[in-house]
Amino acid sequence: MKVGFIGLGRMGRAMSRSLLRGGHDVVVYNRTPEKAAELAEAGARVAQSIAESCEGSEAVMTMVANDEALEEVTSQLRESLPAGTVPVAMGTHGVGAIKAVAAAHAEAGQPFVAAPVLGRPEAAEEGALGIVPGGPAEAVERCLPLFEAMGKRTFRAGELPESASAIKLANNFVLGCAIEAIGEGMALVRKYDVDPQVFHEVLTEGLFAGPAYNTYGRIISAEDYDHVGFTVELALKDANLILAAADLARLPLPSANVYRDRLLTAMAEGDDQKDWAIMARVQARSGGLE
């Protein structure tokens, strides 16, 4: 398929490389053109504008950092997409923003799919993301070859794009709570002179075997917060989106406030560009361990 890809941060570059490896014709665009250089060497064509990335494309994917960026891109896509081309938002966005973007595309007669991804940049590099598309069934079906190139599994959210956003936010909510729990557990055992690596093994070779406890337990036990998969700054953005979605649904999420406060403390301590697992260090400091 011919696909446009807009937004070439760490995730966007990795996802574009997966599309190229899958044999797709990829046209990339980024506001800072330098990020497109390595993709050009890998076989992508580099567009000089959003409009150019849309020319002849069957789908145009966005992987941008926040709701404001998505809304800005959407206004240009509406004017540039060929008839029948599917716009696909793959970043993590608020429920309200996704509903507004879907309405804007519907007004222009354009099918819209929200397809946020599950996984750190390492998974994106391996083409092993989880992908959660929500939108009109026919539009989602047309994009499946692209999702298969980037991910190991596709989880269909249903006909509403905002349903996909809700799943992504709920997933990040549970993951944030898991990181907070690991950090609290690590702090407790350290108070009793336990090697954090031993506790990591207890978790991952016992009841909590799985990618989240394995990955984040390793980062926390090794205090490897400079190995960044997801920054504190982005995690705080997502925590705010999670609480906003809960507010719209009139749903209390008390645990979300706990780890959001950890993220705010990490930001205040100048750790905004560290991996969000650094919430564990905030907990350790609050217990007098550092």
GUROSE-460697 format. One line per 5 residues: their letters; for each residue x, y negated, z negated of N, C-alpha, C. Coordinates in Angstrom, 2 decimals. Each point is the difference from the previous one (the first is absolute). Layout:
A> X:Y:Z:X:Y:Z:X:Y:Z ~ ...
END
This chain:
MKVGF> 0.84:1.20:0.00:-0.84:-1.20:0.00:0.87:-1.25:0.00 ~ -0.52:-1.05:0.57:0.67:-1.29:-0.09:-0.55:-0.72:-1.22 ~ 0.91:-0.39:-0.90:-0.44:-0.58:-1.26:0.84:-1.24:-0.33 ~ -0.67:-1.05:-0.44:0.69:-1.16:-0.53:0.18:0.15:-1.49 ~ 1.13:-0.47:-0.53:0.24:0.10:-1.45:0.51:-1.35:-0.49
IGLGR> -0.76:-0.59:-0.94:0.31:-1.33:-0.51:0.37:0.10:-1.47 ~ 1.18:-0.50:-0.37:0.46:0.02:-1.38:1.09:1.03:-0.20 ~ 1.24:-0.46:-0.07:1.14:0.91:-0.01:0.82:-0.11:-1.27 ~ -0.69:0.10:-1.14:0.71:0.18:-1.25:0.54:1.42:-0.06 ~ 0.44:0.44:-1.18:0.57:1.35:-0.11:-0.99:1.06:0.46
MGRAM> -1.24:-0.12:-0.44:-1.00:0.99:0.38:-0.33:-0.10:1.49 ~ -0.19:-1.21:0.50:-0.36:-0.18:1.40:1.06:0.52:0.94 ~ 1.27:-0.25:-0.32:1.08:0.51:0.86:0.02:1.52:0.01 ~ -0.15:0.60:-1.19:0.02:1.46:-0.08:-1.19:0.61:0.75 ~ -1.16:-0.60:-0.14:-1.18:0.52:0.69:0.13:-0.14:1.51
SRSLL> 0.58:-1.10:0.45:0.22:-0.19:1.44:0.96:1.04:0.54 ~ 1.04:0.33:-0.77:0.93:1.04:0.44:-0.70:1.36:0.11 ~ -0.91:0.28:-0.92:-0.75:1.26:0.07:-0.86:0.05:1.27 ~ -0.61:-1.12:0.34:-0.80:-0.06:1.23:0.87:0.24:1.23 ~ 1.18:-0.57:0.00:0.92:0.21:1.13:0.42:1.47:0.08
RGGHD> 0.31:0.60:-1.13:0.38:1.42:-0.01:-1.15:0.88:0.49 ~ -1.23:-0.46:-0.24:-1.18:0.74:0.45:-0.30:-0.18:1.47 ~ 0.81:-0.76:0.71:-0.16:-0.16:1.44:-0.93:-1.12:0.42 ~ -0.37:-0.87:-0.94:-0.92:-1.08:0.34:0.76:-1.21:0.56 ~ -0.69:-0.77:0.80:0.53:-1.22:0.60:-0.26:-1.15:-0.97
VVVYN> 1.04:-0.47:-0.68:-0.17:-0.92:-1.12:0.51:-1.40:0.36 ~ -0.85:-0.99:-0.23:0.37:-1.40:0.17:-0.06:-0.64:-1.39 ~ 1.12:-0.55:-0.46:0.06:-0.51:-1.37:0.08:-1.53:-0.01 ~ -0.53:-0.58:-1.09:0.09:-1.44:-0.17:0.21:-0.31:-1.48 ~ 0.87:-0.96:-0.26:0.21:-0.49:-1.35:0.34:-1.49:0.07
RTPEK> -0.43:-0.75:-0.99:0.29:-1.44:0.01:1.49:-0.28:0.00 ~ 0.78:0.86:-0.68:1.46:-0.12:0.04:0.52:1.07:0.95 ~ 0.39:-0.37:1.22:0.32:0.97:1.06:1.16:0.94:-0.34 ~ 0.90:-0.41:-0.93:1.16:0.84:-0.30:-0.41:1.40:-0.45 ~ -1.14:0.10:-0.69:-0.44:1.29:-0.52:-0.40:0.97:1.11
AAELA> -0.19:-0.51:1.21:-0.40:0.85:1.11:1.20:0.58:0.75 ~ 1.21:-0.49:-0.30:1.17:0.39:0.80:0.25:1.50:-0.03 ~ -0.03:0.61:-1.19:0.30:1.43:-0.08:-1.07:0.83:0.69 ~ -1.25:-0.48:0.01:-1.06:0.71:0.68:0.14:-0.09:1.51 ~ 0.49:-1.14:0.47:0.28:-0.14:1.43:1.04:1.02:0.45
EAGAR> 1.01:0.21:-0.86:1.03:0.99:0.32:-0.57:1.41:0.02 ~ -1.08:0.21:-0.80:-0.62:1.33:-0.06:-1.03:0.22:1.10 ~ -0.25:-1.03:0.81:-0.90:0.17:1.13:-1.26:-0.83:-0.02 ~ -0.22:-0.78:-1.05:-1.19:-0.86:-0.05:0.21:-1.23:0.88 ~ -1.09:-0.53:0.50:0.04:-1.29:0.68:-0.35:-1.08:-1.01
VAQSI> 0.67:-1.13:0.08:-0.19:-1.07:-0.98:-0.85:-1.10:0.62 ~ -1.14:-0.27:-0.62:-0.88:-1.07:0.46:0.45:-1.32:-0.60 ~ -0.26:-1.06:0.71:0.35:-1.34:-0.47:-1.17:-0.69:-0.69 ~ -1.16:0.66:0.01:-1.19:-0.58:-0.64:-0.97:1.12:-0.33 ~ -0.97:-0.30:-0.84:-1.04:0.97:-0.30:-0.79:0.32:1.27
AESCE> -0.28:-1.01:0.79:-0.75:0.22:1.24:0.73:0.98:0.91 ~ 1.31:-0.12:0.08:0.77:0.90:0.86:-0.03:1.43:-0.53 ~ -0.03:0.16:-1.32:-0.05:1.35:-0.57:-1.32:0.69:0.30 ~ -1.02:-0.79:0.33:-1.32:0.56:0.29:-0.17:0.44:1.44 ~ 0.81:-0.50:0.89:-0.20:0.22:1.44:0.07:1.48:0.34
GSEAV> -1.11:0.54:0.48:-0.03:1.40:0.43:-0.02:1.02:-1.11 ~ -0.01:-0.44:-1.24:0.05:0.94:-1.13:-1.36:0.63:-0.25 ~ 0.02:1.29:-0.38:-1.23:0.69:-0.36:-0.35:-0.23:-1.47 ~ 1.02:-0.30:-0.80:-0.19:-0.35:-1.41:1.09:-0.98:-0.38 ~ -0.33:-0.89:-0.92:1.00:-0.94:-0.53:-0.04:0.11:-1.52
MTMVA> 1.13:0.39:-0.57:0.10:0.24:-1.43:0.69:-1.16:-0.70 ~ -0.46:-0.32:-1.19:0.65:-1.03:-0.81:0.48:0.63:-1.30 ~ 1.18:-0.43:-0.43:0.54:0.42:-1.30:0.59:-1.26:-0.63 ~ -0.89:-0.84:-0.53:0.43:-1.30:-0.53:-0.18:-0.01:-1.52 ~ 0.64:-0.96:-0.64:0.21:0.07:-1.45:-1.22:-0.32:-0.85
NDEAL> -0.91:-0.84:0.50:-1.09:-0.43:-0.88:-1.24:-0.36:0.82 ~ -1.07:-0.34:-0.71:-1.27:-0.31:0.65:0.10:-1.24:0.88 ~ 0.74:-1.00:-0.48:0.12:-1.24:0.78:0.65:0.27:1.35 ~ 1.05:0.82:0.00:0.68:0.32:1.26:-0.93:0.78:0.93 ~ -0.78:0.93:-0.57:-0.93:0.77:0.83:-1.06:-0.90:0.62
EEVTS> -0.53:-0.93:-0.77:-1.03:-0.89:0.53:0.57:-0.90:1.10 ~ 1.26:-0.42:-0.18:0.65:-0.83:1.04:0.19:0.79:1.28 ~ 0.47:1.23:-0.12:0.21:0.84:1.17:-1.34:0.32:0.67 ~ -1.02:0.26:-0.80:-1.32:0.36:0.54:-0.55:-1.08:0.92 ~ 0.20:-1.26:-0.40:-0.53:-1.09:0.82:0.64:0.00:1.39
QLRES> 1.27:0.41:0.07:0.68:0.07:1.31:-0.37:1.27:0.75 ~ -0.15:1.11:-0.73:-0.39:1.24:0.66:-1.37:-0.11:0.66 ~ -0.93:-0.64:-0.67:-1.35:-0.12:0.55:0.02:-0.63:1.39 ~ 0.94:-0.91:0.21:0.07:-0.72:1.27:0.82:0.75:1.05 ~ 0.75:1.03:-0.43:0.99:0.61:0.90:-0.26:1.46:0.34
LPAGT> -0.82:0.70:-0.80:-0.18:1.44:0.22:-0.76:0.27:1.30 ~ 0.50:0.92:0.82:-0.78:0.43:1.17:-1.28:0.70:-0.45 ~ -1.00:0.05:0.85:-1.25:0.68:-0.33:0.27:1.45:-0.35 ~ -0.56:0.46:-1.11:0.14:1.39:-0.41:1.22:0.31:-0.83 ~ 0.94:-0.93:-0.11:1.19:0.23:-0.81:-0.37:-0.02:-1.48
VPVAM> 0.59:0.93:-0.76:-0.34:0.13:-1.42:1.03:-0.72:-0.86 ~ -0.41:-1.01:-0.78:0.91:-0.59:-0.98:0.00:0.87:-1.27 ~ 1.19:0.28:-0.52:0.14:0.90:-1.14:0.85:-0.68:-1.07 ~ -0.58:-0.28:-1.15:0.74:-0.62:-1.11:0.52:1.11:-0.91 ~ 1.33:0.10:-0.11:0.62:1.11:-0.73:0.64:-0.42:-1.32
GTHGV> -0.03:-1.28:-0.30:0.54:-0.47:-1.27:-1.00:0.19:-1.13 ~ 0.42:-0.36:-1.20:-0.87:0.06:-1.17:-0.68:-1.36:-0.16 ~ -1.31:0.00:0.14:-0.74:-1.26:-0.03:-1.21:0.11:-0.92 ~ -0.48:-1.15:-0.41:-1.16:-0.04:-0.87:-1.27:0.43:0.72 ~ -0.95:0.51:-0.77:-1.28:0.42:0.56:-0.70:-1.17:0.69
GAIKA> 0.00:-1.16:-0.66:-0.65:-1.16:0.59:0.64:-0.44:1.30 ~ 1.33:0.02:0.06:0.70:-0.39:1.22:-0.30:0.95:1.14 ~ -0.01:1.30:-0.29:-0.29:0.99:1.04:-1.41:-0.17:0.53 ~ -0.96:-0.26:-0.89:-1.37:-0.22:0.45:-0.08:-1.23:0.91 ~ 0.74:-1.05:-0.36:-0.02:-1.23:0.80:0.64:0.23:1.37
VAAAH> 1.10:0.73:0.03:0.69:0.29:1.26:-0.89:0.89:0.89 ~ -0.64:1.00:-0.61:-0.91:0.86:0.77:-1.12:-0.82:0.62 ~ -0.55:-0.93:-0.77:-1.09:-0.84:0.52:0.49:-0.89:1.14 ~ 1.22:-0.52:-0.12:0.56:-0.86:1.05:0.18:0.78:1.29 ~ 0.52:1.23:-0.10:0.18:0.81:1.20:-1.35:0.43:0.58
AEAGQ> -0.96:0.31:-0.87:-1.33:0.40:0.48:-0.65:-1.14:0.79 ~ 0.18:-1.21:-0.48:-0.55:-1.17:0.70:0.59:-0.13:1.40 ~ 1.27:0.44:0.13:0.66:-0.05:1.31:-0.22:1.27:0.81 ~ -0.83:0.92:-0.52:-0.28:1.24:0.72:1.17:0.98:-0.01 ~ 0.81:-0.06:-1.03:1.20:0.85:-0.09:-0.14:1.00:-1.14
PFVAA> 0.20:1.30:0.27:-0.04:0.99:-1.09:1.21:-0.22:-0.91 ~ -0.19:0.17:-1.29:1.09:-0.26:-0.95:0.15:1.19:-0.94 ~ 1.26:0.38:-0.21:0.32:1.10:-0.91:0.98:-0.51:-1.05 ~ -0.30:0.24:-1.25:0.99:-0.19:-1.07:0.62:1.36:-0.27 ~ 1.32:0.08:-0.01:0.68:1.29:-0.19:1.22:-0.18:-0.89
PVLGR> -0.19:-0.35:-1.27:1.14:-0.15:-0.90:0.73:1.32:-0.16 ~ 1.28:-0.10:-0.38:0.85:1.19:-0.06:0.39:0.31:-1.44 ~ 0.28:1.27:-0.25:0.42:0.48:-1.31:1.43:0.52:0.13 ~ 0.92:-0.56:-0.77:1.36:0.47:0.04:1.01:-1.13:-0.02 ~ 1.20:0.32:-0.51:1.09:-0.95:-0.05:0.71:-0.06:1.36
PEAAE> 0.92:-0.95:0.20:0.70:-0.11:1.29:0.69:1.29:0.45 ~ 0.48:0.81:-0.97:0.64:1.25:0.38:-0.98:0.90:0.75 ~ -1.25:0.05:-0.45:-1.01:0.81:0.68:-0.32:-0.58:1.38 ~ 0.00:-1.33:0.09:-0.24:-0.63:1.30:1.10:0.35:0.98 ~ 1.25:0.03:-0.46:1.13:0.35:0.87:-0.13:1.42:0.52
EGALG> -0.57:0.89:-0.79:-0.13:1.41:0.37:-1.29:0.30:0.75 ~ -0.83:-1.01:0.22:-1.30:0.23:0.62:-0.90:0.84:-0.87 ~ 0.11:-0.20:-1.33:-0.71:0.86:-0.95:-0.96:-0.78:-0.90 ~ -0.52:-1.10:0.51:-0.95:-0.79:-0.78:-1.36:0.69:-0.08 ~ -0.77:-0.35:-1.00:-1.44:0.27:0.01:-0.66:-1.23:0.60
IVPGG> -0.99:0.19:0.85:-0.66:-1.12:0.67:-1.51:0.11:-0.26 ~ -0.59:-1.13:-0.39:-1.41:-0.02:-0.43:-0.79:-0.94:0.90 ~ -0.51:0.50:1.14:-0.76:-0.88:0.89:-1.47:-0.10:-0.38 ~ -0.52:-1.20:0.10:-1.43:-0.24:-0.16:-0.47:-0.90:1.12 ~ -1.11:0.35:0.63:-0.51:-0.79:1.10:-0.86:0.87:0.90
PAEAV> -0.50:-0.57:1.12:-0.84:0.76:0.91:0.67:1.30:0.44 ~ -0.74:1.10:-0.04:0.58:1.32:0.23:0.72:0.08:1.35 ~ -0.58:-0.60:1.03:0.61:0.08:1.33:1.35:-0.73:0.02 ~ 0.06:-1.15:-0.66:1.26:-0.75:-0.05:1.07:0.76:-0.79 ~ -0.40:0.59:-1.12:0.95:0.80:-0.79:0.51:1.17:0.83
ERCLP> -0.90:0.67:0.71:0.37:1.16:0.82:1.05:-0.38:1.04 ~ -0.17:-1.15:0.61:0.95:-0.43:1.02:1.39:-0.25:-0.57 ~ 0.05:-0.34:-1.28:1.29:-0.32:-0.63:0.69:1.21:-0.62 ~ -0.66:1.15:-0.02:0.57:1.17:-0.68:1.40:0.39:0.50 ~ 0.28:-0.05:1.32:1.36:0.34:0.44:1.06:-0.92:-0.61
LFEAM> -0.36:-1.25:-0.23:0.94:-0.94:-0.62:0.19:0.34:-1.47 ~ -1.10:0.30:-0.69:0.09:0.37:-1.41:0.82:1.28:-0.18 ~ -0.19:0.94:0.91:0.73:1.27:-0.09:1.50:-0.20:0.20 ~ 0.39:-1.01:0.78:1.42:-0.27:0.21:0.65:-0.61:-1.24 ~ -0.79:-0.71:-0.79:0.54:-0.71:-1.17:-0.19:0.75:-1.30
GKRTF> -0.94:0.94:-0.04:-0.35:0.59:-1.28:-0.09:1.51:0.02 ~ -0.02:0.57:-1.19:-0.17:1.44:-0.13:-1.45:0.39:-0.19 ~ -0.84:-0.96:-0.44:-1.42:0.28:-0.17:-0.81:-1.28:0.13 ~ -1.17:0.16:0.61:-0.94:-1.12:0.13:-1.22:0.30:-0.85 ~ -0.36:-0.95:-0.87:-1.15:0.13:-0.88:-1.08:-0.97:0.48
RAGEL> -1.05:0.49:0.61:-1.02:-0.89:0.55:-0.87:-0.57:-1.11 ~ -0.08:-1.32:-0.04:-0.74:-0.68:-1.06:-1.47:-0.20:0.33 ~ -0.36:0.12:1.28:-1.39:-0.23:0.40:-0.12:-1.15:0.98 ~ -1.22:-0.47:0.19:-0.29:-0.99:1.04:0.35:-1.43:-0.39 ~ 0.19:-0.26:-1.29:0.26:-1.37:-0.45:1.49:-0.24:-0.20
PESAS> 0.58:-1.02:0.63:1.41:-0.29:-0.22:0.34:-0.26:-1.46 ~ -0.92:-0.65:-0.73:0.30:-0.32:-1.40:0.07:1.25:-0.87 ~ -0.60:1.11:0.45:0.13:1.25:-0.76:1.45:0.47:-0.01 ~ 0.70:-0.18:1.12:1.41:0.36:0.06:0.81:-0.87:-0.95 ~ -0.33:-1.28:-0.05:0.69:-0.91:-0.91:-0.23:0.41:-1.45
AIKLA> -1.22:0.40:-0.32:-0.31:0.41:-1.37:0.80:1.24:-0.39 ~ 0.14:0.96:0.92:0.79:1.20:-0.30:1.46:-0.37:-0.25 ~ 0.55:-0.84:0.85:1.40:-0.40:-0.17:0.22:-0.70:-1.34 ~ -0.89:-0.92:-0.34:0.14:-0.72:-1.27:-0.17:0.93:-1.19 ~ -0.95:0.93:0.09:-0.19:0.96:-1.09:1.22:0.89:-0.15
NNFVL> 0.61:0.39:1.12:1.21:0.82:-0.05:1.13:-0.77:-0.70 ~ 0.17:-1.28:0.36:1.05:-0.79:-0.62:-0.28:-0.25:-1.48 ~ -1.27:-0.12:-0.34:-0.39:-0.14:-1.40:0.45:1.22:-0.81 ~ -0.33:1.19:0.49:0.38:1.22:-0.72:1.52:0.13:-0.06 ~ 0.68:-0.34:1.08:1.46:0.09:0.01:0.62:-0.98:-0.99
GCAIE> -0.52:-1.22:-0.04:0.49:-0.97:-0.97:-0.17:0.48:-1.42 ~ -1.15:0.62:-0.28:-0.25:0.54:-1.34:0.98:1.14:-0.31 ~ 0.31:0.81:1.02:0.94:1.10:-0.20:1.40:-0.53:-0.34 ~ 0.43:-1.04:0.70:1.32:-0.59:-0.27:0.03:-0.58:-1.41 ~ -1.07:-0.68:-0.37:-0.08:-0.55:-1.36:0.08:1.12:-1.03
AIGEG> -0.71:1.12:0.22:0.01:1.12:-0.93:1.39:0.64:-0.09 ~ 0.67:0.15:1.15:1.36:0.57:-0.01:0.92:-0.90:-0.82 ~ -0.11:-1.32:0.23:0.85:-0.94:-0.73:-0.22:0.05:-1.49 ~ -1.26:0.11:-0.42:-0.30:0.09:-1.42:0.52:1.31:-0.59 ~ -0.17:1.09:0.75:0.51:1.28:-0.48:1.51:0.02:-0.11
MALVR> 0.67:-0.58:1.00:1.46:-0.07:-0.04:0.46:-0.81:-1.21 ~ -0.67:-1.11:-0.27:0.39:-0.82:-1.15:-0.16:0.78:-1.30 ~ -1.08:0.77:-0.10:-0.23:0.77:-1.22:1.10:1.03:-0.23 ~ 0.36:0.77:1.03:1.02:1.04:-0.22:1.38:-0.62:-0.25 ~ 0.25:-1.17:0.62:1.29:-0.66:-0.25:0.15:-0.41:-1.45
KYDVD> -1.13:-0.32:-0.64:0.03:-0.35:-1.42:0.48:1.18:-0.85 ~ -0.10:1.22:0.56:0.41:1.19:-0.74:1.23:0.65:0.64 ~ 0.80:-0.86:0.68:1.30:0.41:0.54:-0.09:1.11:1.03 ~ -1.07:-0.01:0.79:-0.17:0.98:1.07:0.57:-0.58:1.30 ~ 0.76:0.81:0.73:0.50:-0.39:1.32:-1.20:-0.18:0.93
PQVFH> -0.18:-1.18:0.61:-1.16:-0.20:0.88:-0.10:1.03:1.12 ~ 1.15:0.50:0.48:-0.03:1.00:1.06:-0.69:1.29:-0.47 ~ 0.19:0.34:-1.26:-0.65:1.20:-0.54:-1.52:-0.19:0.01 ~ -0.45:-1.18:-0.41:-1.45:-0.26:0.02:-0.54:0.02:1.42 ~ 0.79:-0.52:0.95:-0.40:0.05:1.41:-0.21:1.44:0.43
EVLTE> 0.89:0.88:-0.39:-0.14:1.41:0.36:-1.22:0.62:-0.67 ~ -0.26:-0.37:-1.23:-1.20:0.50:-0.70:-1.26:-0.39:0.77 ~ -0.05:-1.26:0.46:-1.17:-0.46:0.74:-0.15:0.73:1.33 ~ 1.08:0.01:0.78:-0.11:0.44:1.40:0.07:1.51:0.17 ~ 0.44:0.70:-1.03:0.00:1.46:0.08:-1.09:0.60:-0.90
GLFAG> -0.86:-0.86:-0.49:-1.10:0.44:-0.85:-1.33:-0.44:0.57 ~ -0.79:-0.68:-0.80:-1.37:-0.34:0.38:-0.07:-1.10:1.06 ~ 1.07:-0.78:0.17:-0.08:-1.17:0.88:0.87:0.13:1.24 ~ 0.19:1.23:0.46:0.75:0.21:1.25:-0.74:-0.69:1.15 ~ 0.72:-0.76:0.77:-0.62:-0.69:1.14:0.83:-1.21:0.38
PAYNT> -0.22:-0.53:1.20:0.84:-1.08:0.51:0.06:-1.24:-0.89 ~ -1.13:-0.43:-0.55:0.00:-1.25:-0.77:0.87:0.13:-1.25 ~ -0.22:1.03:-0.79:0.79:0.17:-1.23:1.44:0.35:0.31 ~ 0.22:0.73:1.09:1.36:0.35:0.37:0.78:-1.24:0.43 ~ -0.56:-0.74:0.96:0.69:-1.17:0.54:0.20:-1.08:-1.06
YGRII> -1.08:-0.38:-0.66:0.10:-1.11:-0.95:0.64:0.43:-1.31 ~ -0.17:1.26:-0.38:0.71:0.50:-1.17:1.51:-0.04:0.21 ~ 0.43:0.35:1.23:1.44:-0.05:0.30:0.51:-1.43:-0.03 ~ -0.74:-0.92:0.63:0.43:-1.40:0.02:0.11:-0.55:-1.42 ~ -0.99:0.31:-0.84:-0.03:-0.54:-1.36:1.08:0.64:-0.86
SAEDY> 0.19:1.32:0.10:1.02:0.65:-0.83:1.40:-0.47:0.37 ~ 0.21:-0.29:1.30:1.31:-0.48:0.45:0.11:-1.52:-0.04 ~ -1.10:-0.68:-0.31:-0.07:-1.47:0.04:0.48:-0.54:1.34 ~ -0.47:0.64:1.06:0.45:-0.32:1.36:-0.95:-1.00:0.65 ~ -0.15:-1.14:-0.62:-1.01:-0.96:0.43:0.44:-0.84:1.20
DHVGF> 1.27:0.12:0.38:0.47:-0.70:1.19:-0.27:0.80:1.27 ~ -0.39:1.27:-0.14:-0.40:0.80:1.16:-1.48:-0.29:0.23 ~ -0.27:-0.99:0.82:-1.34:-0.59:0.06:-0.83:0.63:1.10 ~ -1.13:0.57:-0.41:-0.99:0.46:0.96:-1.18:-0.94:0.05 ~ -0.30:-0.61:-1.15:-1.16:-0.89:-0.12:0.34:-1.00:-1.09
TVELA> 0.03:-1.27:0.37:0.47:-1.01:-0.94:-1.04:-0.35:-1.06 ~ 0.48:-0.55:-1.11:-0.88:-0.52:-1.04:-0.94:-1.06:0.59 ~ 0.52:-0.85:0.85:-0.80:-1.07:0.59:-1.19:0.56:0.79 ~ 0.25:1.03:0.82:-1.08:0.60:0.78:-0.95:0.78:-0.91 ~ 0.55:0.65:-1.02:-0.85:0.75:-0.91:-0.96:-0.92:-0.76
LKDAN> 0.49:-1.18:-0.36:-0.88:-0.96:-0.69:-1.10:-0.47:0.94 ~ 0.35:-0.22:1.27:-1.03:-0.36:0.98:-1.08:1.07:0.04 ~ 0.41:1.27:0.04:-0.96:1.10:0.06:-0.82:0.10:-1.28 ~ 0.65:-0.21:-1.15:-0.73:0.04:-1.27:-1.12:-1.04:-0.01 ~ 0.29:-1.17:0.53:-1.03:-1.04:0.08:-1.13:0.39:0.96
LILAA> 0.38:0.66:1.12:-1.03:0.47:0.94:-0.87:1.08:-0.64 ~ 0.62:0.88:-0.78:-0.74:1.06:-0.69:-1.02:-0.61:-0.96 ~ 0.44:-0.97:-0.79:-0.91:-0.62:-0.97:-1.09:-0.80:0.71 ~ 0.33:-0.61:1.14:-1.01:-0.74:0.77:-1.06:0.96:0.53 ~ 0.44:1.17:0.49:-0.96:1.00:0.50:-0.89:0.49:-1.13
ADLAR> 0.59:0.19:-1.18:-0.78:0.43:-1.16:-1.01:-1.07:-0.40 ~ 0.41:-1.27:0.07:-0.91:-1.09:-0.33:-1.20:-0.01:0.95 ~ 0.27:0.18:1.30:-1.09:0.01:0.98:-0.98:1.13:-0.29 ~ 0.53:1.13:-0.47:-0.84:1.17:-0.28:-0.56:-0.01:-1.41 ~ 0.33:-1.03:-0.79:-0.41:-0.07:-1.41:0.45:1.25:-0.76
LPLPS> 1.29:0.33:0.18:0.56:1.22:-0.57:1.19:-0.33:-0.89 ~ -0.04:0.34:-1.28:1.17:-0.25:-0.84:1.13:0.98:0.31 ~ 1.23:-0.51:0.09:1.20:0.83:0.18:1.03:-0.44:-1.05 ~ -0.20:0.35:-1.26:0.88:-0.51:-1.06:1.46:0.37:0.20 ~ 0.29:1.18:0.54:1.40:0.41:0.17:0.73:-0.87:1.01
ANVYR> -0.74:-0.54:0.97:0.64:-0.85:1.01:0.59:-1.25:-0.63 ~ -0.66:-0.52:-1.02:0.52:-1.19:-0.67:1.31:0.29:-0.74 ~ 0.13:1.23:-0.51:1.22:0.36:-0.73:1.21:-0.05:0.93 ~ -0.09:0.70:1.13:1.20:0.01:0.84:0.18:-1.31:0.77 ~ -1.09:-0.74:0.23:0.17:-1.33:0.58:0.81:-0.90:-0.94
DRLLT> -0.26:0.10:-1.29:0.78:-0.79:-0.97:1.47:0.39:0.02 ~ 0.29:1.29:0.16:1.40:0.43:0.13:0.65:-0.65:1.22 ~ -0.73:-0.02:1.10:0.54:-0.61:1.23:0.23:-1.50:-0.19 ~ -0.93:-0.67:-0.66:0.17:-1.43:-0.26:1.24:-0.26:-0.85 ~ 0.23:0.87:-0.99:1.19:-0.16:-0.84:1.25:0.21:0.82
AMAEG> 0.00:1.02:0.86:1.16:0.24:0.87:0.26:-1.20:0.91 ~ -1.06:-0.59:0.51:0.15:-1.22:0.83:0.63:-1.11:-0.83 ~ -0.49:-0.20:-1.22:0.51:-1.07:-0.86:1.47:0.22:-0.35 ~ 0.43:1.26:-0.01:1.39:0.32:-0.32:0.90:-0.01:1.24 ~ -0.55:-0.42:1.13:0.79:-0.14:1.22:0.18:1.28:0.79
DDQKD> -0.84:1.00:-0.26:0.15:1.29:0.67:-1.03:0.21:1.11 ~ -0.46:-1.07:0.62:-1.07:0.09:0.98:0.35:0.83:1.23 ~ 1.32:0.11:0.33:0.41:0.77:1.18:0.53:1.38:-0.36 ~ -0.11:0.40:-1.26:0.35:1.36:-0.40:-1.15:0.94:0.32 ~ 0.28:1.32:-0.04:-1.08:0.96:0.19:-0.99:-0.12:-1.16
WAIMA> -1.28:0.21:0.30:-1.02:-0.22:-1.03:0.10:1.00:-1.14 ~ 0.79:1.05:0.15:0.23:0.91:-1.12:0.69:-0.69:-1.16 ~ 0.51:-1.21:0.24:0.66:-0.75:-1.07:-0.99:-0.37:-1.10 ~ -1.28:0.26:0.20:-0.96:-0.11:-1.11:0.49:0.80:-1.21 ~ 0.71:1.11:0.26:0.51:0.82:-1.10:1.05:-0.74:-0.82
RVQAR> 0.80:-0.83:0.65:0.99:-0.79:-0.74:-0.69:-1.05:-0.87 ~ -1.08:-0.58:0.52:-0.77:-0.96:-0.80:-0.51:0.68:-1.27 ~ -0.50:1.22:0.15:-0.47:0.75:-1.16:1.14:0.30:-0.97 ~ 1.15:0.41:0.54:1.15:0.31:-0.85:0.43:-1.22:-0.80 ~ 0.01:-1.16:0.67:0.40:-1.23:-0.69:-0.99:-0.37:-1.10
SGGLE> -1.28:0.25:0.26:-1.00:-0.34:-1.01:0.14:0.87:-1.24 ~ 0.65:1.17:0.16:0.23:0.89:-1.13:1.39:-0.13:-0.60 ~ 0.74:-1.02:0.43:1.32:-0.24:-0.56:1.09:0.93:0.49 ~ -0.26:0.66:1.17:0.99:0.95:0.52:1.05:-0.67:0.88 ~ -0.27:-1.23:0.44:0.98:-0.72:0.84:0.05:-1.45:-0.45
END
